[in-house]
Every structure is written in structure tokens, then in C-alpha cells.
Amino acid sequence: MPDPFEGPEKLLEIWFAQSPSDVDKSLRDVPRSVWEEMLDIVRCKVLNVIVGEETDAYLLSESSLFVAPHKLVLKTCGTTLNLYGLPRILEIAEKHAGFKSVYRCFYSRKSFMFPDLQQGPHKDWKQEVEYLDKIFTNGAAYTIGKMNGDHWLLYLTDPDIQTNDVPHSPLERKVTLNHLDYTIEILMSGLSTPARQHFFFPESANPDDPKISTSHAIDLGQRIGISEIFPAHLTTIDAYSFIPCGYSANALIKWGEESLNSDCDSTHRHSGEGYYTIHVTPEEGWSYASFECNVPLSVGQSAETKIPNLTSLIKRVVHIFQPSRLTLTLFISSDENESSQCGETAIETAQRAFKLALADIPESSFGYPLDGSSRSYKRTDKINYEVGGYDLAFASFELK
């Protein structure tokens, strides 16, 4: 029997400024070879890159790297040494982009299935926190959820705002701080047998074909609905099927007022390029799939040609992977979590959307045919948290 593979990822996000407009040089100008040298430390390789208008998405042998002008996101699974890449990232940022300090750092992960297999500081949450505290003096660590069940671990630093960067007038301050930060994660375990089987390579496939992993992944995404999670005309997808099993995908998504479904409060309207990323470990006994997206989702009625609302997105993703257990987190900047005209904060609305989405997922939901009867989930944990200028909605569910 093969050694188990740790699907739950380590997620490191480093901001060197509040927004792209605040930087003179860009992390996107760092040569690919420099990032690859950093990833050697982490113990993963670049498989492919898609260059977007605002973000570069690197598909890795163990998950993903997203690089924007002012920040980067490094997400790695297995026994990778994610945090060992942090000192090198800071060196690269200073040398190539002139960033001498970190505006904010976030590190998070779900509880590991096989913590004893981890290496370096990742063997234990306490060791990870100690490692980060040696680099940052303004960090705080949190454990969210049941310690004897599925829980989520978060480390974040306070904003490092230089004195000469502080706005002078109230209007200038409002413009500077009014930036949207929104991330939804759906972390799924115990995938159904029919859902898992899609992510194994067919025995008839030729492993020597250099294009087989990409072509199989594209076909798979179209067949089971991954390519339709977001409207195709707004999405650029890069996907890879691993031999003998496993799957990863990065997608860049163009979004704006015309593509978002309207909500009660449209005070904070933005546009830009976001991403989603999917990673699947399909082996029985430790099957796992993750979905992460930073496109702000509405809770209004979803239209076919527009970006799905939060409820629809959850239904689509969960229907594809059919987990027996899942954890959802929505991490949103507090400025975006003010009470709307509907009288409910975004976090409160999100918790309601979580429960509504998972109350009933029909077999043929959204036209993605997978075997199995209608599925519904019961909530086992619900936590709302205010932390470091952000609001967090955390919830765990299990199949009824």
C-alpha cells in the first residue's frame, strides 16, 4: 500500500503594499527562474504558467503560486516546506522590487490528516508559529474550530503602515483603505467513489505523451463541470492531471460590476482579475479536494451569464466532489463587512448561504451528471470571528 498523501495545503500570502497602485516596481517582473529557485527550497516544481492582466498563475507539482504586483500567494500540499520559502521570498522582493518591509503576512491551513509525516516546522502548529514569530514581531496565531475535529489554523500580522504613507486628509484615508479583500475556501474530505474515480488516469493512456496530462485535465474539466464553475467567457483555465492520479487547476477570472450579480448594497463596487484554484487527492482513505477563490461573490440571484453567487458556487463545487465532510471559510476585509441596506453583514449572510447551499444538492445539480442520489449536509460547527481587520465565517458540515 502506498504511503498516504497529505492533501490539505499550507497557504502563505504575503502583501508588500495595500494595492498595486502603491508600488513602483512589480513582483511580476521577477524572472521565472528566480521563483523556481525559491520553489526548490519549498520542494516543488513549476508545471506551467498563465500570464493574466493583473496576476501570474503558476501551476505547481504541489499546488499553486499566484504573483501580483504587490503580493503573492504560495499554496503547497504534501510534505512541502512552505515556510522555508518565506525568507527567500523576502530577499527576492527586496532585490527585484525594492520592498524592504512586509505590509501584511497571512499563513493558514486546515488540520493535517498525517501530521507525523510533515517535515521542518510543519510537524506542529506551535513550531510553525515559533518560526513565523522569529521573522515577524507583530503576528498573532489562532485556532478556529474543534481541536478534536476539523479545525482551521491562522497566523497573521498587523498592518505595517509607514509614517510617510499615512494619508493626510479623511478623504485620502478613505480612498487608500477602501480595498477589497475576499477569499472563500471549500476544503473537502472523504470524496465519494464516483467522484474520486474521475481523477485517476485511464490505464489505456500513454504516459510518455508529453501533452497527455494537460489534455486529460482539460477533457476532465469539461466532462464533470469544472470548466463551467465560472462563465467560460470570463475564465482562463490551466489544468494538469497527474499520473497515476491527482488533479490541479488554476483559473484567472475577469470580474467587474457587469459580471457580478447585484446585492442589496453596491457601495463597494470594484473590478479586476481574480483567481480560483483546485487541487484533488483522490486515493481512498485520504481523499481530499480544495477550492479557493478570491473573486467577491454576491448573495443575490445568480444569472447564467454572470459570476455565480455564493450559494450557487458552493453547490457547484460540492456537487463535483461529493465529500462526506467539508469546511468552509470566508475571509473578508472588515471595511467590506459593514451592515448592508438589507440589515445583515456579509459574514452573517455568508453563514446563511453556507447552510442553504448544502441543505440539498440534487444528483443532476447544474447539469453536472455524477452518479449518486441527492445529498444534504448538516452543520457541525459555526464560528464568526473578528481578527486583525478582517471578519471570518467558519463552518463545518458532514453528510447526513
Contacts in CASP RR format, 6 or more apart in sequence:
PFRMAT RR
TARGET T0000
AUTHOR 0000-0000-0000
METHOD contacts of the structure
MODEL  1
MPDPFEGPEKLLEIWFAQSPSDVDKSLRDVPRSVWEEMLDIVRCKVLNVI
VGEETDAYLLSESSLFVAPHKLVLKTCGTTLNLYGLPRILEIAEKHAGFK
SVYRCFYSRKSFMFPDLQQGPHKDWKQEVEYLDKIFTNGAAYTIGKMNGD
HWLLYLTDPDIQTNDVPHSPLERKVTLNHLDYTIEILMSGLSTPARQHFF
FPESANPDDPKISTSHAIDLGQRIGISEIFPAHLTTIDAYSFIPCGYSAN
ALIKWGEESLNSDCDSTHRHSGEGYYTIHVTPEEGWSYASFECNVPLSVG
QSAETKIPNLTSLIKRVVHIFQPSRLTLTLFISSDENESSQCGETAIETA
QRAFKLALADIPESSFGYPLDGSSRSYKRTDKINYEVGGYDLAFASFELK
2 283 0 8 1.000
3 117 0 8 1.000
4 113 0 8 1.000
4 114 0 8 1.000
4 117 0 8 1.000
4 283 0 8 1.000
4 285 0 8 1.000
4 286 0 8 1.000
5 77 0 8 1.000
5 78 0 8 1.000
5 281 0 8 1.000
5 283 0 8 1.000
5 286 0 8 1.000
6 77 0 8 1.000
6 78 0 8 1.000
6 79 0 8 1.000
6 112 0 8 1.000
6 113 0 8 1.000
6 114 0 8 1.000
6 117 0 8 1.000
6 118 0 8 1.000
6 286 0 8 1.000
7 77 0 8 1.000
7 78 0 8 1.000
7 113 0 8 1.000
7 279 0 8 1.000
7 281 0 8 1.000
7 286 0 8 1.000
7 288 0 8 1.000
7 290 0 8 1.000
8 77 0 8 1.000
8 109 0 8 1.000
8 110 0 8 1.000
8 111 0 8 1.000
8 112 0 8 1.000
8 113 0 8 1.000
8 187 0 8 1.000
8 288 0 8 1.000
8 290 0 8 1.000
9 63 0 8 1.000
9 75 0 8 1.000
9 76 0 8 1.000
9 77 0 8 1.000
9 78 0 8 1.000
9 109 0 8 1.000
9 110 0 8 1.000
9 279 0 8 1.000
9 290 0 8 1.000
10 75 0 8 1.000
10 76 0 8 1.000
10 77 0 8 1.000
10 80 0 8 1.000
10 82 0 8 1.000
10 83 0 8 1.000
10 107 0 8 1.000
10 109 0 8 1.000
10 122 0 8 1.000
11 73 0 8 1.000
11 74 0 8 1.000
11 75 0 8 1.000
11 106 0 8 1.000
11 107 0 8 1.000
11 108 0 8 1.000
11 109 0 8 1.000
11 292 0 8 1.000
12 73 0 8 1.000
12 74 0 8 1.000
12 75 0 8 1.000
12 82 0 8 1.000
12 83 0 8 1.000
12 86 0 8 1.000
12 105 0 8 1.000
12 106 0 8 1.000
12 107 0 8 1.000
13 71 0 8 1.000
13 72 0 8 1.000
13 73 0 8 1.000
13 74 0 8 1.000
13 105 0 8 1.000
13 106 0 8 1.000
13 107 0 8 1.000
14 71 0 8 1.000
14 72 0 8 1.000
14 86 0 8 1.000
14 89 0 8 1.000
14 90 0 8 1.000
14 93 0 8 1.000
14 102 0 8 1.000
14 104 0 8 1.000
14 105 0 8 1.000
14 106 0 8 1.000
15 70 0 8 1.000
15 71 0 8 1.000
15 102 0 8 1.000
15 103 0 8 1.000
15 104 0 8 1.000
15 105 0 8 1.000
16 23 0 8 1.000
16 27 0 8 1.000
16 70 0 8 1.000
16 71 0 8 1.000
16 93 0 8 1.000
16 97 0 8 1.000
16 99 0 8 1.000
16 101 0 8 1.000
16 102 0 8 1.000
16 103 0 8 1.000
17 23 0 8 1.000
17 70 0 8 1.000
17 71 0 8 1.000
17 99 0 8 1.000
17 103 0 8 1.000
18 70 0 8 1.000
18 103 0 8 1.000
18 176 0 8 1.000
18 177 0 8 1.000
18 179 0 8 1.000
19 70 0 8 1.000
19 179 0 8 1.000
20 26 0 8 1.000
20 54 0 8 1.000
20 68 0 8 1.000
20 69 0 8 1.000
20 70 0 8 1.000
22 70 0 8 1.000
22 165 0 8 1.000
23 69 0 8 1.000
23 70 0 8 1.000
23 97 0 8 1.000
23 99 0 8 1.000
25 96 0 8 1.000
25 97 0 8 1.000
25 98 0 8 1.000
26 69 0 8 1.000
26 70 0 8 1.000
26 97 0 8 1.000
27 67 0 8 1.000
27 68 0 8 1.000
27 69 0 8 1.000
27 70 0 8 1.000
27 71 0 8 1.000
27 72 0 8 1.000
27 93 0 8 1.000
27 96 0 8 1.000
27 97 0 8 1.000
28 55 0 8 1.000
28 56 0 8 1.000
28 67 0 8 1.000
28 68 0 8 1.000
28 69 0 8 1.000
29 96 0 8 1.000
29 97 0 8 1.000
30 67 0 8 1.000
30 92 0 8 1.000
30 96 0 8 1.000
30 97 0 8 1.000
32 46 0 8 1.000
32 49 0 8 1.000
34 92 0 8 1.000
34 96 0 8 1.000
35 46 0 8 1.000
35 58 0 8 1.000
35 65 0 8 1.000
35 67 0 8 1.000
35 92 0 8 1.000
36 45 0 8 1.000
36 46 0 8 1.000
37 88 0 8 1.000
38 85 0 8 1.000
38 88 0 8 1.000
38 89 0 8 1.000
38 92 0 8 1.000
39 45 0 8 1.000
39 46 0 8 1.000
39 60 0 8 1.000
39 65 0 8 1.000
41 81 0 8 1.000
41 84 0 8 1.000
41 85 0 8 1.000
41 88 0 8 1.000
42 74 0 8 1.000
42 76 0 8 1.000
42 80 0 8 1.000
42 81 0 8 1.000
42 82 0 8 1.000
42 84 0 8 1.000
42 85 0 8 1.000
43 62 0 8 1.000
43 79 0 8 1.000
43 80 0 8 1.000
43 81 0 8 1.000
44 60 0 8 1.000
44 61 0 8 1.000
44 62 0 8 1.000
44 63 0 8 1.000
44 76 0 8 1.000
44 80 0 8 1.000
45 60 0 8 1.000
45 61 0 8 1.000
46 58 0 8 1.000
46 59 0 8 1.000
46 60 0 8 1.000
46 61 0 8 1.000
46 65 0 8 1.000
47 59 0 8 1.000
47 60 0 8 1.000
47 61 0 8 1.000
47 240 0 8 1.000
47 248 0 8 1.000
48 58 0 8 1.000
48 59 0 8 1.000
48 214 0 8 1.000
48 238 0 8 1.000
48 240 0 8 1.000
49 56 0 8 1.000
49 57 0 8 1.000
49 58 0 8 1.000
49 59 0 8 1.000
49 238 0 8 1.000
50 56 0 8 1.000
50 57 0 8 1.000
50 59 0 8 1.000
50 236 0 8 1.000
50 238 0 8 1.000
50 250 0 8 1.000
50 252 0 8 1.000
52 236 0 8 1.000
52 252 0 8 1.000
52 273 0 8 1.000
53 254 0 8 1.000
53 272 0 8 1.000
53 273 0 8 1.000
54 68 0 8 1.000
54 69 0 8 1.000
54 272 0 8 1.000
54 273 0 8 1.000
54 274 0 8 1.000
55 66 0 8 1.000
55 67 0 8 1.000
55 68 0 8 1.000
55 252 0 8 1.000
55 273 0 8 1.000
55 274 0 8 1.000
55 275 0 8 1.000
56 66 0 8 1.000
56 67 0 8 1.000
56 68 0 8 1.000
57 64 0 8 1.000
57 65 0 8 1.000
57 66 0 8 1.000
57 238 0 8 1.000
57 250 0 8 1.000
57 251 0 8 1.000
57 252 0 8 1.000
57 275 0 8 1.000
57 277 0 8 1.000
58 64 0 8 1.000
58 65 0 8 1.000
58 66 0 8 1.000
58 67 0 8 1.000
58 250 0 8 1.000
59 238 0 8 1.000
59 239 0 8 1.000
59 240 0 8 1.000
59 248 0 8 1.000
59 249 0 8 1.000
59 250 0 8 1.000
60 76 0 8 1.000
60 248 0 8 1.000
62 76 0 8 1.000
62 77 0 8 1.000
62 78 0 8 1.000
62 80 0 8 1.000
63 75 0 8 1.000
63 76 0 8 1.000
63 77 0 8 1.000
63 80 0 8 1.000
63 248 0 8 1.000
63 277 0 8 1.000
63 279 0 8 1.000
64 73 0 8 1.000
64 74 0 8 1.000
64 75 0 8 1.000
64 248 0 8 1.000
64 250 0 8 1.000
64 277 0 8 1.000
64 279 0 8 1.000
65 72 0 8 1.000
65 73 0 8 1.000
65 74 0 8 1.000
65 75 0 8 1.000
66 72 0 8 1.000
66 73 0 8 1.000
66 250 0 8 1.000
66 275 0 8 1.000
66 277 0 8 1.000
70 103 0 8 1.000
72 89 0 8 1.000
74 82 0 8 1.000
74 85 0 8 1.000
74 89 0 8 1.000
75 277 0 8 1.000
75 279 0 8 1.000
75 292 0 8 1.000
76 82 0 8 1.000
77 279 0 8 1.000
77 281 0 8 1.000
79 117 0 8 1.000
79 118 0 8 1.000
79 119 0 8 1.000
79 122 0 8 1.000
81 119 0 8 1.000
81 120 0 8 1.000
81 122 0 8 1.000
82 122 0 8 1.000
83 107 0 8 1.000
83 121 0 8 1.000
83 122 0 8 1.000
83 128 0 8 1.000
83 131 0 8 1.000
83 132 0 8 1.000
84 120 0 8 1.000
84 121 0 8 1.000
86 132 0 8 1.000
86 135 0 8 1.000
87 135 0 8 1.000
90 102 0 8 1.000
90 135 0 8 1.000
93 99 0 8 1.000
94 100 0 8 1.000
101 160 0 8 1.000
101 162 0 8 1.000
102 136 0 8 1.000
102 157 0 8 1.000
102 160 0 8 1.000
103 159 0 8 1.000
103 160 0 8 1.000
103 161 0 8 1.000
104 156 0 8 1.000
104 157 0 8 1.000
104 158 0 8 1.000
104 159 0 8 1.000
104 160 0 8 1.000
105 132 0 8 1.000
105 136 0 8 1.000
105 139 0 8 1.000
105 155 0 8 1.000
105 156 0 8 1.000
105 157 0 8 1.000
106 154 0 8 1.000
106 155 0 8 1.000
106 156 0 8 1.000
106 157 0 8 1.000
107 128 0 8 1.000
107 132 0 8 1.000
107 154 0 8 1.000
107 155 0 8 1.000
107 156 0 8 1.000
108 152 0 8 1.000
108 153 0 8 1.000
108 154 0 8 1.000
108 155 0 8 1.000
109 152 0 8 1.000
109 153 0 8 1.000
110 150 0 8 1.000
110 151 0 8 1.000
110 152 0 8 1.000
110 153 0 8 1.000
110 187 0 8 1.000
110 327 0 8 1.000
111 149 0 8 1.000
111 150 0 8 1.000
111 151 0 8 1.000
111 152 0 8 1.000
111 153 0 8 1.000
112 118 0 8 1.000
113 189 0 8 1.000
113 286 0 8 1.000
113 288 0 8 1.000
114 286 0 8 1.000
115 123 0 8 1.000
115 124 0 8 1.000
116 123 0 8 1.000
120 127 0 8 1.000
121 127 0 8 1.000
121 128 0 8 1.000
121 130 0 8 1.000
121 131 0 8 1.000
122 128 0 8 1.000
125 141 0 8 1.000
125 143 0 8 1.000
125 153 0 8 1.000
128 153 0 8 1.000
128 155 0 8 1.000
129 141 0 8 1.000
129 155 0 8 1.000
132 139 0 8 1.000
132 141 0 8 1.000
132 155 0 8 1.000
133 139 0 8 1.000
136 157 0 8 1.000
138 157 0 8 1.000
138 158 0 8 1.000
138 160 0 8 1.000
139 155 0 8 1.000
139 156 0 8 1.000
139 157 0 8 1.000
139 158 0 8 1.000
140 155 0 8 1.000
140 156 0 8 1.000
140 157 0 8 1.000
140 158 0 8 1.000
140 387 0 8 1.000
140 388 0 8 1.000
141 153 0 8 1.000
141 154 0 8 1.000
141 155 0 8 1.000
142 153 0 8 1.000
142 154 0 8 1.000
142 155 0 8 1.000
142 385 0 8 1.000
142 387 0 8 1.000
143 151 0 8 1.000
143 152 0 8 1.000
143 153 0 8 1.000
144 151 0 8 1.000
144 152 0 8 1.000
144 153 0 8 1.000
144 154 0 8 1.000
144 383 0 8 1.000
144 385 0 8 1.000
144 392 0 8 1.000
144 394 0 8 1.000
145 151 0 8 1.000
145 152 0 8 1.000
145 381 0 8 1.000
145 383 0 8 1.000
145 394 0 8 1.000
145 396 0 8 1.000
146 381 0 8 1.000
146 396 0 8 1.000
150 189 0 8 1.000
150 325 0 8 1.000
150 327 0 8 1.000
150 381 0 8 1.000
150 396 0 8 1.000
152 327 0 8 1.000
152 329 0 8 1.000
152 394 0 8 1.000
154 387 0 8 1.000
154 392 0 8 1.000
156 387 0 8 1.000
156 388 0 8 1.000
156 390 0 8 1.000
158 388 0 8 1.000
166 173 0 8 1.000
167 173 0 8 1.000
167 175 0 8 1.000
167 176 0 8 1.000
177 335 0 8 1.000
178 268 0 8 1.000
178 335 0 8 1.000
179 333 0 8 1.000
179 335 0 8 1.000
180 268 0 8 1.000
180 270 0 8 1.000
180 296 0 8 1.000
180 333 0 8 1.000
180 336 0 8 1.000
181 294 0 8 1.000
181 331 0 8 1.000
181 332 0 8 1.000
181 333 0 8 1.000
181 336 0 8 1.000
181 390 0 8 1.000
182 294 0 8 1.000
182 295 0 8 1.000
182 296 0 8 1.000
182 297 0 8 1.000
182 330 0 8 1.000
182 331 0 8 1.000
182 332 0 8 1.000
182 333 0 8 1.000
182 336 0 8 1.000
183 292 0 8 1.000
183 293 0 8 1.000
183 294 0 8 1.000
183 329 0 8 1.000
183 330 0 8 1.000
183 331 0 8 1.000
183 332 0 8 1.000
184 292 0 8 1.000
184 293 0 8 1.000
184 294 0 8 1.000
184 297 0 8 1.000
184 310 0 8 1.000
184 313 0 8 1.000
184 328 0 8 1.000
184 329 0 8 1.000
184 330 0 8 1.000
184 331 0 8 1.000
185 290 0 8 1.000
185 291 0 8 1.000
185 292 0 8 1.000
185 327 0 8 1.000
185 328 0 8 1.000
185 329 0 8 1.000
185 330 0 8 1.000
185 331 0 8 1.000
186 290 0 8 1.000
186 291 0 8 1.000
186 292 0 8 1.000
186 314 0 8 1.000
186 317 0 8 1.000
186 318 0 8 1.000
186 326 0 8 1.000
186 327 0 8 1.000
186 328 0 8 1.000
187 288 0 8 1.000
187 290 0 8 1.000
187 326 0 8 1.000
187 327 0 8 1.000
187 328 0 8 1.000
187 329 0 8 1.000
188 288 0 8 1.000
188 289 0 8 1.000
188 290 0 8 1.000
188 291 0 8 1.000
188 318 0 8 1.000
188 321 0 8 1.000
188 323 0 8 1.000
188 325 0 8 1.000
188 326 0 8 1.000
189 287 0 8 1.000
189 288 0 8 1.000
189 323 0 8 1.000
189 324 0 8 1.000
189 325 0 8 1.000
189 326 0 8 1.000
190 285 0 8 1.000
190 287 0 8 1.000
190 288 0 8 1.000
190 323 0 8 1.000
190 324 0 8 1.000
190 325 0 8 1.000
191 280 0 8 1.000
191 282 0 8 1.000
191 287 0 8 1.000
191 288 0 8 1.000
191 289 0 8 1.000
191 321 0 8 1.000
191 322 0 8 1.000
191 323 0 8 1.000
191 324 0 8 1.000
192 321 0 8 1.000
192 322 0 8 1.000
192 323 0 8 1.000
192 324 0 8 1.000
192 370 0 8 1.000
192 372 0 8 1.000
193 284 0 8 1.000
194 322 0 8 1.000
194 370 0 8 1.000
194 371 0 8 1.000
194 372 0 8 1.000
195 320 0 8 1.000
195 321 0 8 1.000
195 322 0 8 1.000
195 370 0 8 1.000
196 282 0 8 1.000
196 283 0 8 1.000
196 284 0 8 1.000
196 287 0 8 1.000
197 282 0 8 1.000
198 220 0 8 1.000
198 223 0 8 1.000
198 224 0 8 1.000
198 282 0 8 1.000
199 220 0 8 1.000
199 241 0 8 1.000
199 245 0 8 1.000
199 246 0 8 1.000
199 247 0 8 1.000
199 280 0 8 1.000
199 282 0 8 1.000
200 244 0 8 1.000
200 245 0 8 1.000
200 246 0 8 1.000
200 282 0 8 1.000
201 207 0 8 1.000
201 216 0 8 1.000
201 241 0 8 1.000
201 242 0 8 1.000
201 243 0 8 1.000
201 244 0 8 1.000
201 245 0 8 1.000
205 212 0 8 1.000
205 216 0 8 1.000
205 243 0 8 1.000
206 212 0 8 1.000
207 243 0 8 1.000
212 241 0 8 1.000
212 243 0 8 1.000
213 240 0 8 1.000
213 241 0 8 1.000
213 242 0 8 1.000
213 243 0 8 1.000
214 239 0 8 1.000
214 240 0 8 1.000
214 241 0 8 1.000
216 241 0 8 1.000
217 239 0 8 1.000
217 240 0 8 1.000
217 241 0 8 1.000
217 247 0 8 1.000
217 249 0 8 1.000
218 227 0 8 1.000
218 237 0 8 1.000
218 239 0 8 1.000
220 226 0 8 1.000
220 239 0 8 1.000
220 241 0 8 1.000
220 247 0 8 1.000
221 227 0 8 1.000
221 239 0 8 1.000
221 249 0 8 1.000
224 320 0 8 1.000
224 368 0 8 1.000
224 370 0 8 1.000
225 316 0 8 1.000
225 320 0 8 1.000
225 366 0 8 1.000
225 368 0 8 1.000
226 237 0 8 1.000
226 239 0 8 1.000
226 249 0 8 1.000
226 278 0 8 1.000
226 320 0 8 1.000
227 235 0 8 1.000
227 237 0 8 1.000
228 316 0 8 1.000
228 366 0 8 1.000
228 368 0 8 1.000
229 276 0 8 1.000
229 308 0 8 1.000
229 313 0 8 1.000
229 316 0 8 1.000
229 317 0 8 1.000
230 251 0 8 1.000
230 253 0 8 1.000
230 276 0 8 1.000
230 295 0 8 1.000
230 307 0 8 1.000
230 308 0 8 1.000
231 259 0 8 1.000
231 304 0 8 1.000
231 305 0 8 1.000
231 306 0 8 1.000
231 307 0 8 1.000
234 253 0 8 1.000
234 254 0 8 1.000
234 255 0 8 1.000
234 259 0 8 1.000
234 307 0 8 1.000
235 251 0 8 1.000
235 252 0 8 1.000
235 253 0 8 1.000
235 254 0 8 1.000
236 251 0 8 1.000
236 252 0 8 1.000
236 253 0 8 1.000
237 249 0 8 1.000
237 250 0 8 1.000
237 251 0 8 1.000
238 249 0 8 1.000
238 250 0 8 1.000
238 251 0 8 1.000
239 247 0 8 1.000
239 248 0 8 1.000
239 249 0 8 1.000
239 250 0 8 1.000
240 247 0 8 1.000
240 248 0 8 1.000
240 249 0 8 1.000
241 247 0 8 1.000
242 248 0 8 1.000
245 282 0 8 1.000
245 283 0 8 1.000
246 280 0 8 1.000
246 281 0 8 1.000
246 282 0 8 1.000
247 278 0 8 1.000
247 279 0 8 1.000
247 280 0 8 1.000
247 282 0 8 1.000
248 277 0 8 1.000
248 278 0 8 1.000
248 279 0 8 1.000
248 280 0 8 1.000
249 277 0 8 1.000
249 278 0 8 1.000
249 279 0 8 1.000
250 275 0 8 1.000
250 276 0 8 1.000
250 277 0 8 1.000
251 275 0 8 1.000
251 276 0 8 1.000
251 277 0 8 1.000
252 273 0 8 1.000
252 274 0 8 1.000
252 275 0 8 1.000
253 273 0 8 1.000
253 274 0 8 1.000
253 275 0 8 1.000
253 276 0 8 1.000
253 293 0 8 1.000
253 295 0 8 1.000
253 307 0 8 1.000
254 272 0 8 1.000
254 273 0 8 1.000
254 274 0 8 1.000
255 271 0 8 1.000
255 272 0 8 1.000
255 273 0 8 1.000
255 274 0 8 1.000
255 295 0 8 1.000
255 296 0 8 1.000
255 307 0 8 1.000
256 269 0 8 1.000
256 270 0 8 1.000
256 271 0 8 1.000
256 272 0 8 1.000
257 266 0 8 1.000
257 269 0 8 1.000
257 271 0 8 1.000
259 306 0 8 1.000
259 307 0 8 1.000
260 296 0 8 1.000
260 297 0 8 1.000
260 298 0 8 1.000
260 306 0 8 1.000
260 307 0 8 1.000
261 298 0 8 1.000
261 300 0 8 1.000
261 301 0 8 1.000
261 302 0 8 1.000
261 303 0 8 1.000
261 306 0 8 1.000
261 307 0 8 1.000
261 308 0 8 1.000
261 309 0 8 1.000
262 298 0 8 1.000
262 300 0 8 1.000
263 298 0 8 1.000
263 299 0 8 1.000
263 300 0 8 1.000
263 340 0 8 1.000
263 342 0 8 1.000
264 340 0 8 1.000
264 341 0 8 1.000
264 342 0 8 1.000
264 343 0 8 1.000
265 338 0 8 1.000
265 340 0 8 1.000
265 341 0 8 1.000
265 342 0 8 1.000
268 335 0 8 1.000
268 336 0 8 1.000
270 296 0 8 1.000
274 293 0 8 1.000
274 294 0 8 1.000
274 295 0 8 1.000
275 293 0 8 1.000
275 294 0 8 1.000
275 295 0 8 1.000
276 291 0 8 1.000
276 292 0 8 1.000
276 293 0 8 1.000
276 294 0 8 1.000
276 295 0 8 1.000
277 290 0 8 1.000
277 291 0 8 1.000
277 292 0 8 1.000
277 293 0 8 1.000
278 289 0 8 1.000
278 290 0 8 1.000
278 291 0 8 1.000
279 289 0 8 1.000
279 290 0 8 1.000
280 288 0 8 1.000
280 289 0 8 1.000
280 321 0 8 1.000
281 287 0 8 1.000
281 288 0 8 1.000
281 289 0 8 1.000
289 321 0 8 1.000
289 323 0 8 1.000
291 317 0 8 1.000
293 313 0 8 1.000
295 307 0 8 1.000
296 336 0 8 1.000
297 307 0 8 1.000
297 308 0 8 1.000
297 309 0 8 1.000
297 310 0 8 1.000
297 313 0 8 1.000
298 307 0 8 1.000
298 309 0 8 1.000
298 310 0 8 1.000
299 309 0 8 1.000
299 310 0 8 1.000
299 311 0 8 1.000
299 349 0 8 1.000
299 350 0 8 1.000
299 353 0 8 1.000
300 309 0 8 1.000
301 309 0 8 1.000
302 308 0 8 1.000
302 309 0 8 1.000
302 311 0 8 1.000
302 312 0 8 1.000
308 316 0 8 1.000
309 353 0 8 1.000
310 330 0 8 1.000
310 350 0 8 1.000
310 353 0 8 1.000
310 357 0 8 1.000
311 353 0 8 1.000
311 356 0 8 1.000
311 357 0 8 1.000
312 357 0 8 1.000
312 366 0 8 1.000
314 328 0 8 1.000
314 353 0 8 1.000
314 354 0 8 1.000
314 357 0 8 1.000
314 358 0 8 1.000
315 357 0 8 1.000
315 358 0 8 1.000
315 361 0 8 1.000
315 365 0 8 1.000
315 366 0 8 1.000
316 365 0 8 1.000
316 366 0 8 1.000
316 368 0 8 1.000
318 326 0 8 1.000
318 357 0 8 1.000
318 358 0 8 1.000
318 361 0 8 1.000
318 375 0 8 1.000
318 377 0 8 1.000
319 361 0 8 1.000
319 365 0 8 1.000
319 366 0 8 1.000
319 368 0 8 1.000
319 370 0 8 1.000
320 368 0 8 1.000
320 370 0 8 1.000
322 370 0 8 1.000
322 372 0 8 1.000
322 375 0 8 1.000
323 399 0 8 1.000
324 398 0 8 1.000
324 399 0 8 1.000
325 396 0 8 1.000
325 397 0 8 1.000
325 398 0 8 1.000
325 399 0 8 1.000
326 358 0 8 1.000
326 377 0 8 1.000
326 396 0 8 1.000
326 397 0 8 1.000
326 398 0 8 1.000
327 394 0 8 1.000
327 395 0 8 1.000
327 396 0 8 1.000
327 397 0 8 1.000
328 354 0 8 1.000
328 393 0 8 1.000
328 394 0 8 1.000
328 395 0 8 1.000
328 396 0 8 1.000
328 397 0 8 1.000
329 392 0 8 1.000
329 393 0 8 1.000
329 394 0 8 1.000
330 346 0 8 1.000
330 347 0 8 1.000
330 350 0 8 1.000
330 392 0 8 1.000
330 393 0 8 1.000
331 390 0 8 1.000
331 391 0 8 1.000
331 392 0 8 1.000
332 346 0 8 1.000
332 347 0 8 1.000
332 350 0 8 1.000
332 390 0 8 1.000
332 391 0 8 1.000
332 392 0 8 1.000
332 393 0 8 1.000
333 389 0 8 1.000
333 390 0 8 1.000
333 391 0 8 1.000
334 386 0 8 1.000
334 388 0 8 1.000
334 389 0 8 1.000
334 390 0 8 1.000
334 391 0 8 1.000
336 346 0 8 1.000
337 345 0 8 1.000
337 346 0 8 1.000
337 347 0 8 1.000
337 391 0 8 1.000
338 345 0 8 1.000
339 345 0 8 1.000
340 346 0 8 1.000
340 349 0 8 1.000
342 349 0 8 1.000
344 352 0 8 1.000
345 391 0 8 1.000
346 391 0 8 1.000
347 384 0 8 1.000
347 391 0 8 1.000
347 392 0 8 1.000
347 393 0 8 1.000
348 384 0 8 1.000
350 393 0 8 1.000
351 382 0 8 1.000
351 384 0 8 1.000
351 393 0 8 1.000
351 395 0 8 1.000
354 379 0 8 1.000
354 393 0 8 1.000
354 395 0 8 1.000
354 397 0 8 1.000
355 379 0 8 1.000
355 395 0 8 1.000
358 376 0 8 1.000
358 377 0 8 1.000
358 379 0 8 1.000
358 397 0 8 1.000
359 376 0 8 1.000
359 377 0 8 1.000
360 374 0 8 1.000
360 375 0 8 1.000
360 376 0 8 1.000
361 374 0 8 1.000
361 375 0 8 1.000
361 376 0 8 1.000
362 374 0 8 1.000
363 369 0 8 1.000
363 370 0 8 1.000
363 371 0 8 1.000
363 372 0 8 1.000
363 373 0 8 1.000
363 374 0 8 1.000
375 399 0 8 1.000
376 399 0 8 1.000
376 400 0 8 1.000
377 397 0 8 1.000
377 398 0 8 1.000
377 399 0 8 1.000
377 400 0 8 1.000
378 397 0 8 1.000
378 398 0 8 1.000
378 400 0 8 1.000
379 395 0 8 1.000
379 396 0 8 1.000
379 397 0 8 1.000
380 396 0 8 1.000
380 397 0 8 1.000
380 398 0 8 1.000
381 394 0 8 1.000
381 395 0 8 1.000
381 396 0 8 1.000
382 394 0 8 1.000
382 395 0 8 1.000
383 392 0 8 1.000
383 393 0 8 1.000
383 394 0 8 1.000
383 395 0 8 1.000
384 391 0 8 1.000
384 392 0 8 1.000
384 393 0 8 1.000
384 394 0 8 1.000
385 391 0 8 1.000
385 392 0 8 1.000
385 394 0 8 1.000
386 392 0 8 1.000
END
